[in-house]
Every structure is written in structure tokens, then in C-alpha cells.
């Protein structure tokens, strides 16, 4: 294997690893949001100033990104 192809492979693996880390962090954040939503759907002490509209928005975000990353909750 010559130097150029080795370099390209290193770059690709680097990008892939970053994406995996991003995906894992995002997964954790979505899980936290989901827990906050499901614990109390009527009253949400975690989000003191959040109304039902914003909670609905969080649910939409959760559904959207779980489809993109094929995450099961």
C-alpha cells in the first residue's frame, strides 16, 4: 500500500470514528429527552418553563432523529 492510499484510509476512518462518537452522544441526549418526556407528560419539573407545545416539539425531534440514525428506544 502506498503512502497516499494509507493517508486516505486514515482520513476515512477518522471521519467514521467522529461520526460514531457524534451518534453515541446524540443517542444519549435523545434518551435523556425521552426520559424527561415520558416521566411526566402533564407536569414537567425538568423543564420548568416548558409548555406542552415545546414538549411536542421535543417528541417530533426525537422521532425524526431516531429514524435518521435507526435508533430504537
PDB file of N, CA, C and O in Angstrom:
ATOM      1  N   UNK A   1       0.852  -1.189   0.000  1.00  0.00           N
ATOM      2  CA  UNK A   1       0.000   0.000   0.000  1.00  0.00           C
ATOM      3  C   UNK A   1       0.892   1.246   0.000  1.00  0.00           C
ATOM      4  O   UNK A   1       1.811   1.362   0.811  1.00  0.00           O
ATOM      5  N   UNK A   2       0.619   2.145  -0.891  1.00  0.00           N
ATOM      6  CA  UNK A   2       1.453   3.348  -0.924  1.00  0.00           C
ATOM      7  C   UNK A   2       0.966   4.393   0.084  1.00  0.00           C
ATOM      8  O   UNK A   2      -0.093   4.250   0.697  1.00  0.00           O
ATOM      9  N   UNK A   3       1.751   5.420   0.230  1.00  0.00           N
ATOM     10  CA  UNK A   3       1.513   6.430   1.262  1.00  0.00           C
ATOM     11  C   UNK A   3       0.175   7.152   1.077  1.00  0.00           C
ATOM     12  O   UNK A   3      -0.529   7.405   2.055  1.00  0.00           O
ATOM     13  N   UNK A   4      -0.179   7.483  -0.161  1.00  0.00           N
ATOM     14  CA  UNK A   4      -1.418   8.235  -0.426  1.00  0.00           C
ATOM     15  C   UNK A   4      -2.664   7.461  -0.023  1.00  0.00           C
ATOM     16  O   UNK A   4      -3.546   8.001   0.644  1.00  0.00           O
ATOM     17  N   UNK A   5      -2.737   6.201  -0.425  1.00  0.00           N
ATOM     18  CA  UNK A   5      -3.934   5.416  -0.086  1.00  0.00           C
ATOM     19  C   UNK A   5      -4.026   5.200   1.416  1.00  0.00           C
ATOM     20  O   UNK A   5      -5.117   5.193   1.986  1.00  0.00           O
ATOM     21  N   UNK A   6      -2.879   5.026   2.049  1.00  0.00           N
ATOM     22  CA  UNK A   6      -2.867   4.853   3.505  1.00  0.00           C
ATOM     23  C   UNK A   6      -3.406   6.116   4.173  1.00  0.00           C
ATOM     24  O   UNK A   6      -4.186   6.049   5.124  1.00  0.00           O
ATOM     25  N   UNK A   7      -2.980   7.254   3.663  1.00  0.00           N
ATOM     26  CA  UNK A   7      -3.434   8.536   4.187  1.00  0.00           C
ATOM     27  C   UNK A   7      -4.949   8.692   4.029  1.00  0.00           C
ATOM     28  O   UNK A   7      -5.640   9.118   4.955  1.00  0.00           O
ATOM     29  N   UNK A   8      -5.445   8.345   2.856  1.00  0.00           N
ATOM     30  CA  UNK A   8      -6.888   8.452   2.602  1.00  0.00           C
ATOM     31  C   UNK A   8      -7.676   7.530   3.532  1.00  0.00           C
ATOM     32  O   UNK A   8      -8.720   7.912   4.059  1.00  0.00           O
ATOM     33  N   UNK A   9      -7.171   6.328   3.726  1.00  0.00           N
ATOM     34  CA  UNK A   9      -7.839   5.387   4.627  1.00  0.00           C
ATOM     35  C   UNK A   9      -7.874   5.931   6.054  1.00  0.00           C
ATOM     36  O   UNK A   9      -8.880   5.807   6.752  1.00  0.00           O
ATOM     37  N   UNK A  10      -6.775   6.528   6.474  1.00  0.00           N
ATOM     38  CA  UNK A  10      -6.727   7.116   7.816  1.00  0.00           C
ATOM     39  C   UNK A  10      -7.767   8.230   7.951  1.00  0.00           C
ATOM     40  O   UNK A  10      -8.461   8.326   8.963  1.00  0.00           O
ATOM     41  N   UNK A  11      -7.865   9.072   6.911  1.00  0.00           N
ATOM     42  CA  UNK A  11      -8.856  10.149   6.946  1.00  0.00           C
ATOM     43  C   UNK A  11     -10.269   9.602   7.026  1.00  0.00           C
ATOM     44  O   UNK A  11     -11.092  10.086   7.803  1.00  0.00           O
ATOM     45  N   UNK A  12     -10.542   8.590   6.218  1.00  0.00           N
ATOM     46  CA  UNK A  12     -11.879   7.991   6.224  1.00  0.00           C
ATOM     47  C   UNK A  12     -12.223   7.390   7.579  1.00  0.00           C
ATOM     48  O   UNK A  12     -13.325   7.583   8.091  1.00  0.00           O
ATOM     49  N   UNK A  13     -11.271   6.662   8.157  1.00  0.00           N
ATOM     50  CA  UNK A  13     -11.543   6.050   9.457  1.00  0.00           C
ATOM     51  C   UNK A  13     -11.737   7.119  10.524  1.00  0.00           C
ATOM     52  O   UNK A  13     -12.542   6.955  11.441  1.00  0.00           O
ATOM     53  N   UNK A  14     -10.992   8.219  10.398  1.00  0.00           N
ATOM     54  CA  UNK A  14     -11.130   9.332  11.332  1.00  0.00           C
ATOM     55  C   UNK A  14     -12.532   9.938  11.254  1.00  0.00           C
ATOM     56  O   UNK A  14     -13.176  10.180  12.275  1.00  0.00           O
ATOM     57  N   UNK A  15     -12.984  10.175  10.037  1.00  0.00           N
ATOM     58  CA  UNK A  15     -14.330  10.738   9.831  1.00  0.00           C
ATOM     59  C   UNK A  15     -15.388   9.773  10.381  1.00  0.00           C
ATOM     60  O   UNK A  15     -16.329  10.184  11.060  1.00  0.00           O
ATOM     61  N   UNK A  16     -15.214   8.496  10.077  1.00  0.00           N
ATOM     62  CA  UNK A  16     -16.173   7.491  10.541  1.00  0.00           C
ATOM     63  C   UNK A  16     -16.211   7.456  12.071  1.00  0.00           C
ATOM     64  O   UNK A  16     -17.289   7.410  12.664  1.00  0.00           O
ATOM     65  N   UNK A  17     -15.048   7.476  12.705  1.00  0.00           N
ATOM     66  CA  UNK A  17     -14.998   7.449  14.167  1.00  0.00           C
ATOM     67  C   UNK A  17     -15.664   8.669  14.778  1.00  0.00           C
ATOM     68  O   UNK A  17     -16.364   8.567  15.786  1.00  0.00           O
ATOM     69  N   UNK A  18     -15.444   9.816  14.166  1.00  0.00           N
ATOM     70  CA  UNK A  18     -16.096  11.034  14.658  1.00  0.00           C
ATOM     71  C   UNK A  18     -17.603  10.908  14.561  1.00  0.00           C
ATOM     72  O   UNK A  18     -18.335  11.299  15.470  1.00  0.00           O
ATOM     73  N   UNK A  19     -18.057  10.354  13.443  1.00  0.00           N
ATOM     74  CA  UNK A  19     -19.500  10.193  13.258  1.00  0.00           C
ATOM     75  C   UNK A  19     -20.073   9.246  14.313  1.00  0.00           C
ATOM     76  O   UNK A  19     -21.148   9.497  14.856  1.00  0.00           O
ATOM     77  N   UNK A  20     -19.359   8.161  14.602  1.00  0.00           N
ATOM     78  CA  UNK A  20     -19.834   7.204  15.606  1.00  0.00           C
ATOM     79  C   UNK A  20     -19.925   7.866  16.971  1.00  0.00           C
ATOM     80  O   UNK A  20     -20.895   7.667  17.702  1.00  0.00           O
ATOM     81  N   UNK A  21     -18.908   8.657  17.314  1.00  0.00           N
ATOM     82  CA  UNK A  21     -18.927   9.367  18.598  1.00  0.00           C
ATOM     83  C   UNK A  21     -20.096  10.341  18.638  1.00  0.00           C
ATOM     84  O   UNK A  21     -20.805  10.427  19.640  1.00  0.00           O
ATOM     85  N   UNK A  22     -20.297  11.081  17.539  1.00  0.00           N
ATOM     86  CA  UNK A  22     -21.411  12.027  17.455  1.00  0.00           C
ATOM     87  C   UNK A  22     -22.736  11.291  17.643  1.00  0.00           C
ATOM     88  O   UNK A  22     -23.624  11.749  18.362  1.00  0.00           O
ATOM     89  N   UNK A  23     -22.847  10.138  16.977  1.00  0.00           N
ATOM     90  CA  UNK A  23     -24.076   9.358  17.044  1.00  0.00           C
ATOM     91  C   UNK A  23     -24.350   8.887  18.478  1.00  0.00           C
ATOM     92  O   UNK A  23     -25.484   8.943  18.952  1.00  0.00           O
ATOM     93  N   UNK A  24     -23.296   8.423  19.160  1.00  0.00           N
ATOM     94  CA  UNK A  24     -23.456   7.943  20.534  1.00  0.00           C
ATOM     95  C   UNK A  24     -23.855   9.078  21.461  1.00  0.00           C
ATOM     96  O   UNK A  24     -24.745   8.918  22.296  1.00  0.00           O
ATOM     97  N   UNK A  25     -23.192  10.239  21.318  1.00  0.00           N
ATOM     98  CA  UNK A  25     -23.537  11.391  22.157  1.00  0.00           C
ATOM     99  C   UNK A  25     -24.972  11.829  21.898  1.00  0.00           C
ATOM    100  O   UNK A  25     -25.721  12.141  22.823  1.00  0.00           O
ATOM    101  N   UNK A  26     -25.338  11.845  20.616  1.00  0.00           N
ATOM    102  CA  UNK A  26     -26.680  12.257  20.242  1.00  0.00           C
ATOM    103  C   UNK A  26     -27.706  11.278  20.810  1.00  0.00           C
ATOM    104  O   UNK A  26     -28.772  11.674  21.283  1.00  0.00           O
ATOM    105  N   UNK A  27     -27.364  10.001  20.751  1.00  0.00           N
ATOM    106  CA  UNK A  27     -28.223   8.944  21.283  1.00  0.00           C
ATOM    107  C   UNK A  27     -28.477   9.169  22.773  1.00  0.00           C
ATOM    108  O   UNK A  27     -29.605   9.034  23.248  1.00  0.00           O
ATOM    109  N   UNK A  28     -27.416   9.512  23.504  1.00  0.00           N
ATOM    110  CA  UNK A  28     -27.563   9.777  24.944  1.00  0.00           C
ATOM    111  C   UNK A  28     -28.479  10.970  25.180  1.00  0.00           C
ATOM    112  O   UNK A  28     -29.356  10.929  26.044  1.00  0.00           O
ATOM    113  N   UNK A  29     -28.267  12.042  24.401  1.00  0.00           N
ATOM    114  CA  UNK A  29     -29.096  13.242  24.570  1.00  0.00           C
ATOM    115  C   UNK A  29     -30.562  12.938  24.277  1.00  0.00           C
ATOM    116  O   UNK A  29     -31.454  13.374  25.005  1.00  0.00           O
ATOM    117  N   UNK A  30     -30.799  12.185  23.202  1.00  0.00           N
ATOM    118  CA  UNK A  30     -32.178  11.844  22.850  1.00  0.00           C
ATOM    119  C   UNK A  30     -32.815  10.985  23.935  1.00  0.00           C
ATOM    120  O   UNK A  30     -33.994  11.137  24.253  1.00  0.00           O
ATOM    121  N   UNK A  31     -32.015  10.076  24.500  1.00  0.00           N
ATOM    122  CA  UNK A  31     -32.536   9.217  25.561  1.00  0.00           C
ATOM    123  C   UNK A  31     -32.961  10.047  26.775  1.00  0.00           C
ATOM    124  O   UNK A  31     -34.006   9.801  27.378  1.00  0.00           O
ATOM    125  N   UNK A  32     -32.130  11.031  27.119  1.00  0.00           N
ATOM    126  CA  UNK A  32     -32.438  11.914  28.247  1.00  0.00           C
ATOM    127  C   UNK A  32     -33.727  12.679  27.971  1.00  0.00           C
ATOM    128  O   UNK A  32     -34.600  12.776  28.834  1.00  0.00           O
ATOM    129  N   UNK A  33     -33.838  13.222  26.755  1.00  0.00           N
ATOM    130  CA  UNK A  33     -35.056  13.956  26.386  1.00  0.00           C
ATOM    131  C   UNK A  33     -36.261  13.027  26.487  1.00  0.00           C
ATOM    132  O   UNK A  33     -37.314  13.421  26.989  1.00  0.00           O
ATOM    133  N   UNK A  34     -36.107  11.798  26.012  1.00  0.00           N
ATOM    134  CA  UNK A  34     -37.218  10.856  26.028  1.00  0.00           C
ATOM    135  C   UNK A  34     -37.633  10.533  27.461  1.00  0.00           C
ATOM    136  O   UNK A  34     -38.824  10.473  27.769  1.00  0.00           O
ATOM    137  N   UNK A  35     -36.654  10.325  28.332  1.00  0.00           N
ATOM    138  CA  UNK A  35     -36.968  10.044  29.741  1.00  0.00           C
ATOM    139  C   UNK A  35     -37.738  11.204  30.350  1.00  0.00           C
ATOM    140  O   UNK A  35     -38.707  11.005  31.082  1.00  0.00           O
ATOM    141  N   UNK A  36     -37.296  12.417  30.041  1.00  0.00           N
ATOM    142  CA  UNK A  36     -37.954  13.603  30.591  1.00  0.00           C
ATOM    143  C   UNK A  36     -39.380  13.717  30.075  1.00  0.00           C
ATOM    144  O   UNK A  36     -40.280  14.139  30.801  1.00  0.00           O
ATOM    145  N   UNK A  37     -39.579  13.337  28.816  1.00  0.00           N
ATOM    146  CA  UNK A  37     -40.924  13.409  28.249  1.00  0.00           C
ATOM    147  C   UNK A  37     -41.820  12.339  28.864  1.00  0.00           C
ATOM    148  O   UNK A  37     -42.949  12.626  29.261  1.00  0.00           O
ATOM    149  N   UNK A  38     -41.323  11.110  28.943  1.00  0.00           N
ATOM    150  CA  UNK A  38     -42.186  10.007  29.365  1.00  0.00           C
ATOM    151  C   UNK A  38     -42.454   9.992  30.866  1.00  0.00           C
ATOM    152  O   UNK A  38     -43.493   9.498  31.304  1.00  0.00           O
ATOM    153  N   UNK A  39     -41.521  10.533  31.663  1.00  0.00           N
ATOM    154  CA  UNK A  39     -41.739  10.521  33.116  1.00  0.00           C
ATOM    155  C   UNK A  39     -42.992  11.287  33.501  1.00  0.00           C
ATOM    156  O   UNK A  39     -43.853  10.778  34.217  1.00  0.00           O
ATOM    157  N   UNK A  40     -43.079  12.510  33.019  1.00  0.00           N
ATOM    158  CA  UNK A  40     -44.233  13.354  33.337  1.00  0.00           C
ATOM    159  C   UNK A  40     -44.710  14.058  32.086  1.00  0.00           C
ATOM    160  O   UNK A  40     -44.116  15.046  31.655  1.00  0.00           O
ATOM    161  N   UNK A  41     -45.769  13.557  31.509  1.00  0.00           N
ATOM    162  CA  UNK A  41     -46.239  14.198  30.293  1.00  0.00           C
ATOM    163  C   UNK A  41     -47.124  15.409  30.595  1.00  0.00           C
ATOM    164  O   UNK A  41     -47.235  16.315  29.769  1.00  0.00           O
ATOM    165  N   UNK A  42     -47.759  15.430  31.785  1.00  0.00           N
ATOM    166  CA  UNK A  42     -48.609  16.571  32.130  1.00  0.00           C
ATOM    167  C   UNK A  42     -47.803  17.696  32.783  1.00  0.00           C
ATOM    168  O   UNK A  42     -47.841  18.844  32.341  1.00  0.00           O
ATOM    169  N   UNK A  43     -47.073  17.339  33.846  1.00  0.00           N
ATOM    170  CA  UNK A  43     -46.248  18.337  34.516  1.00  0.00           C
ATOM    171  C   UNK A  43     -44.796  17.936  34.324  1.00  0.00           C
ATOM    172  O   UNK A  43     -44.423  16.782  34.533  1.00  0.00           O
ATOM    173  N   UNK A  44     -43.991  18.896  33.927  1.00  0.00           N
ATOM    174  CA  UNK A  44     -42.587  18.581  33.659  1.00  0.00           C
ATOM    175  C   UNK A  44     -41.688  19.435  34.533  1.00  0.00           C
ATOM    176  O   UNK A  44     -41.385  20.578  34.190  1.00  0.00           O
ATOM    177  N   UNK A  45     -41.255  18.878  35.678  1.00  0.00           N
ATOM    178  CA  UNK A  45     -40.389  19.659  36.564  1.00  0.00           C
ATOM    179  C   UNK A  45     -38.985  19.872  35.998  1.00  0.00           C
ATOM    180  O   UNK A  45     -38.275  20.799  36.388  1.00  0.00           O
ATOM    181  N   UNK A  46     -38.599  18.988  35.064  1.00  0.00           N
ATOM    182  CA  UNK A  46     -37.258  19.093  34.476  1.00  0.00           C
ATOM    183  C   UNK A  46     -37.151  20.345  33.618  1.00  0.00           C
ATOM    184  O   UNK A  46     -36.125  21.026  33.610  1.00  0.00           O
ATOM    185  N   UNK A  47     -38.223  20.635  32.900  1.00  0.00           N
ATOM    186  CA  UNK A  47     -38.264  21.845  32.080  1.00  0.00           C
ATOM    187  C   UNK A  47     -39.261  22.788  32.736  1.00  0.00           C
ATOM    188  O   UNK A  47     -40.443  22.760  32.394  1.00  0.00           O
ATOM    189  N   UNK A  48     -38.814  23.622  33.672  1.00  0.00           N
ATOM    190  CA  UNK A  48     -39.770  24.437  34.428  1.00  0.00           C
ATOM    191  C   UNK A  48     -40.606  25.379  33.562  1.00  0.00           C
ATOM    192  O   UNK A  48     -41.781  25.608  33.848  1.00  0.00           O
ATOM    193  N   UNK A  49     -40.000  25.927  32.500  1.00  0.00           N
ATOM    194  CA  UNK A  49     -40.728  26.917  31.693  1.00  0.00           C
ATOM    195  C   UNK A  49     -41.252  26.347  30.379  1.00  0.00           C
ATOM    196  O   UNK A  49     -41.614  27.089  29.466  1.00  0.00           O
ATOM    197  N   UNK A  50     -41.287  25.027  30.299  1.00  0.00           N
ATOM    198  CA  UNK A  50     -41.664  24.417  29.027  1.00  0.00           C
ATOM    199  C   UNK A  50     -43.143  24.076  29.017  1.00  0.00           C
ATOM    200  O   UNK A  50     -43.661  23.406  29.911  1.00  0.00           O
ATOM    201  N   UNK A  51     -43.807  24.564  27.969  1.00  0.00           N
ATOM    202  CA  UNK A  51     -45.216  24.238  27.822  1.00  0.00           C
ATOM    203  C   UNK A  51     -45.377  22.955  27.025  1.00  0.00           C
ATOM    204  O   UNK A  51     -44.402  22.320  26.622  1.00  0.00           O
ATOM    205  N   UNK A  52     -46.646  22.592  26.808  1.00  0.00           N
ATOM    206  CA  UNK A  52     -46.905  21.357  26.071  1.00  0.00           C
ATOM    207  C   UNK A  52     -46.468  21.457  24.608  1.00  0.00           C
ATOM    208  O   UNK A  52     -46.114  20.452  23.991  1.00  0.00           O
ATOM    209  N   UNK A  53     -46.494  22.677  24.055  1.00  0.00           N
ATOM    210  CA  UNK A  53     -46.076  22.854  22.661  1.00  0.00           C
ATOM    211  C   UNK A  53     -44.623  22.446  22.484  1.00  0.00           C
ATOM    212  O   UNK A  53     -44.276  21.747  21.531  1.00  0.00           O
ATOM    213  N   UNK A  54     -43.774  22.887  23.409  1.00  0.00           N
ATOM    214  CA  UNK A  54     -42.351  22.577  23.285  1.00  0.00           C
ATOM    215  C   UNK A  54     -42.110  21.083  23.515  1.00  0.00           C
ATOM    216  O   UNK A  54     -41.258  20.479  22.864  1.00  0.00           O
ATOM    217  N   UNK A  55     -42.852  20.503  24.430  1.00  0.00           N
ATOM    218  CA  UNK A  55     -42.726  19.055  24.653  1.00  0.00           C
ATOM    219  C   UNK A  55     -43.062  18.301  23.379  1.00  0.00           C
ATOM    220  O   UNK A  55     -42.399  17.327  23.023  1.00  0.00           O
ATOM    221  N   UNK A  56     -44.098  18.765  22.700  1.00  0.00           N
ATOM    222  CA  UNK A  56     -44.499  18.144  21.435  1.00  0.00           C
ATOM    223  C   UNK A  56     -43.362  18.276  20.424  1.00  0.00           C
ATOM    224  O   UNK A  56     -43.083  17.352  19.659  1.00  0.00           O
ATOM    225  N   UNK A  57     -42.709  19.442  20.433  1.00  0.00           N
ATOM    226  CA  UNK A  57     -41.580  19.685  19.533  1.00  0.00           C
ATOM    227  C   UNK A  57     -40.441  18.708  19.837  1.00  0.00           C
ATOM    228  O   UNK A  57     -39.821  18.166  18.922  1.00  0.00           O
ATOM    229  N   UNK A  58     -40.171  18.489  21.122  1.00  0.00           N
ATOM    230  CA  UNK A  58     -39.131  17.528  21.510  1.00  0.00           C
ATOM    231  C   UNK A  58     -39.467  16.133  21.005  1.00  0.00           C
ATOM    232  O   UNK A  58     -38.596  15.404  20.529  1.00  0.00           O
ATOM    233  N   UNK A  59     -40.736  15.773  21.116  1.00  0.00           N
ATOM    234  CA  UNK A  59     -41.152  14.449  20.631  1.00  0.00           C
ATOM    235  C   UNK A  59     -40.922  14.331  19.131  1.00  0.00           C
ATOM    236  O   UNK A  59     -40.468  13.294  18.646  1.00  0.00           O
ATOM    237  N   UNK A  60     -41.237  15.395  18.397  1.00  0.00           N
ATOM    238  CA  UNK A  60     -41.031  15.388  16.944  1.00  0.00           C
ATOM    239  C   UNK A  60     -39.543  15.231  16.610  1.00  0.00           C
ATOM    240  O   UNK A  60     -39.174  14.450  15.733  1.00  0.00           O
ATOM    241  N   UNK A  61     -38.693  15.985  17.323  1.00  0.00           N
ATOM    242  CA  UNK A  61     -37.245  15.896  17.103  1.00  0.00           C
ATOM    243  C   UNK A  61     -36.774  14.474  17.367  1.00  0.00           C
ATOM    244  O   UNK A  61     -35.988  13.913  16.604  1.00  0.00           O
ATOM    245  N   UNK A  62     -37.263  13.904  18.452  1.00  0.00           N
ATOM    246  CA  UNK A  62     -36.891  12.541  18.839  1.00  0.00           C
ATOM    247  C   UNK A  62     -37.247  11.556  17.735  1.00  0.00           C
ATOM    248  O   UNK A  62     -36.432  10.712  17.362  1.00  0.00           O
ATOM    249  N   UNK A  63     -38.471  11.664  17.210  1.00  0.00           N
ATOM    250  CA  UNK A  63     -38.915  10.750  16.150  1.00  0.00           C
ATOM    251  C   UNK A  63     -38.066  10.935  14.890  1.00  0.00           C
ATOM    252  O   UNK A  63     -37.663   9.962  14.252  1.00  0.00           O
ATOM    253  N   UNK A  64     -37.802  12.189  14.544  1.00  0.00           N
ATOM    254  CA  UNK A  64     -37.044  12.488  13.328  1.00  0.00           C
ATOM    255  C   UNK A  64     -35.646  11.880  13.382  1.00  0.00           C
ATOM    256  O   UNK A  64     -35.223  11.198  12.449  1.00  0.00           O
ATOM    257  N   UNK A  65     -34.931  12.129  14.479  1.00  0.00           N
ATOM    258  CA  UNK A  65     -33.549  11.666  14.558  1.00  0.00           C
ATOM    259  C   UNK A  65     -33.442  10.175  14.806  1.00  0.00           C
ATOM    260  O   UNK A  65     -32.459   9.556  14.400  1.00  0.00           O
ATOM    261  N   UNK A  66     -34.420   9.588  15.457  1.00  0.00           N
ATOM    262  CA  UNK A  66     -34.354   8.141  15.648  1.00  0.00           C
ATOM    263  C   UNK A  66     -34.533   7.426  14.302  1.00  0.00           C
ATOM    264  O   UNK A  66     -34.013   6.328  14.102  1.00  0.00           O
ATOM    265  N   UNK A  67     -35.277   8.061  13.382  1.00  0.00           N
ATOM    266  CA  UNK A  67     -35.408   7.478  12.033  1.00  0.00           C
ATOM    267  C   UNK A  67     -34.114   7.625  11.246  1.00  0.00           C
ATOM    268  O   UNK A  67     -33.699   6.706  10.540  1.00  0.00           O
ATOM    269  N   UNK A  68     -33.475   8.794  11.374  1.00  0.00           N
ATOM    270  CA  UNK A  68     -32.242   9.045  10.627  1.00  0.00           C
ATOM    271  C   UNK A  68     -31.141   8.073  11.060  1.00  0.00           C
ATOM    272  O   UNK A  68     -30.460   7.478  10.225  1.00  0.00           O
ATOM    273  N   UNK A  69     -30.979   7.924  12.371  1.00  0.00           N
ATOM    274  CA  UNK A  69     -29.871   7.110  12.867  1.00  0.00           C
ATOM    275  C   UNK A  69     -30.281   5.668  13.154  1.00  0.00           C
ATOM    276  O   UNK A  69     -29.479   4.886  13.665  1.00  0.00           O
ATOM    277  N   UNK A  70     -31.530   5.308  12.828  1.00  0.00           N
ATOM    278  CA  UNK A  70     -32.056   3.964  13.088  1.00  0.00           C
ATOM    279  C   UNK A  70     -31.838   3.553  14.543  1.00  0.00           C
ATOM    280  O   UNK A  70     -31.301   2.484  14.834  1.00  0.00           O
ATOM    281  N   UNK A  71     -32.270   4.431  15.444  1.00  0.00           N
ATOM    282  CA  UNK A  71     -32.103   4.167  16.865  1.00  0.00           C
ATOM    283  C   UNK A  71     -33.413   3.601  17.422  1.00  0.00           C
ATOM    284  O   UNK A  71     -34.490   4.125  17.139  1.00  0.00           O
ATOM    285  N   UNK A  72     -33.316   2.557  18.193  1.00  0.00           N
ATOM    286  CA  UNK A  72     -34.501   2.026  18.875  1.00  0.00           C
ATOM    287  C   UNK A  72     -34.497   2.531  20.303  1.00  0.00           C
ATOM    288  O   UNK A  72     -33.474   2.500  20.986  1.00  0.00           O
ATOM    289  N   UNK A  73     -35.662   3.000  20.746  1.00  0.00           N
ATOM    290  CA  UNK A  73     -35.753   3.447  22.135  1.00  0.00           C
ATOM    291  C   UNK A  73     -36.530   2.440  22.937  1.00  0.00           C
ATOM    292  O   UNK A  73     -36.724   2.625  24.139  1.00  0.00           O
TER     293      UNK A  73
END
